């Protein structure tokens, strides 16, 4: 009699990734505690959530895209990243866009911000707080990519051991909480309804083809919408 081998769970597969290092320490404990407050733990296995937080040592491409999309939605505009970071790197075309937004010349912007050229072709603005911050970001629609990518960029570097965890940002933990909850719910669904998980896996495979034909903004909006549907199915 042929016995079918039990398929590894989503979390088990993630933690078997080559070079995997668990997300741990005070930051992981804080993320775990925040996730508990968001979930109905009566319907959850605590080990699923513990493993989900630990598995944050590796992030999937779609999850990274989701982080970038969510951070723009949940940013509190607290201004800490504008006032506490000592410098920022900008592209020349970004500085030109800011000059246009402020209806001034590129040369005046470059001079007033004391932007220094770097070998990689970018420029470094050393002033702190940010010269474009006045109780709020005055160039938010055209803010540089480094600003748009915060805190996700730093979070990814910290997970890779190349930067400090951005604890000063109010939403850093929340971005990882979202991913941990998603993974814990998928683990629960795999155990309780493996056929549904197979369907979702097939849908994700087809989705990859669709994503390739979308613009970046369309892809991010699509990923956020799909994430919300996954939450509703798992709760």
Buried (B, 14 or more C-beta within 10 A) or exposed (E): EEEEEEEEBBBEEBBEEEEEEBBEEEBBEBBBEBBBEEBEEEEBEEEBBBBBBBBBBBBEEBBBBBBBBBBEEEBEEEBBBBEEBEEBBBBBEBBBBBBEBBEEEBEEBBEEBEBEEEEEEBBBBEBBBBBBBEEEBBBEEBBBBBBBBBBBBBBBBBBEEEEEBBEBBBBBBBBBBBBBBBBBBBBBBBEEBEEEBEEBEEEEEEBEEEBEEEEEEEBBEBBBEBBEEBBEEBE
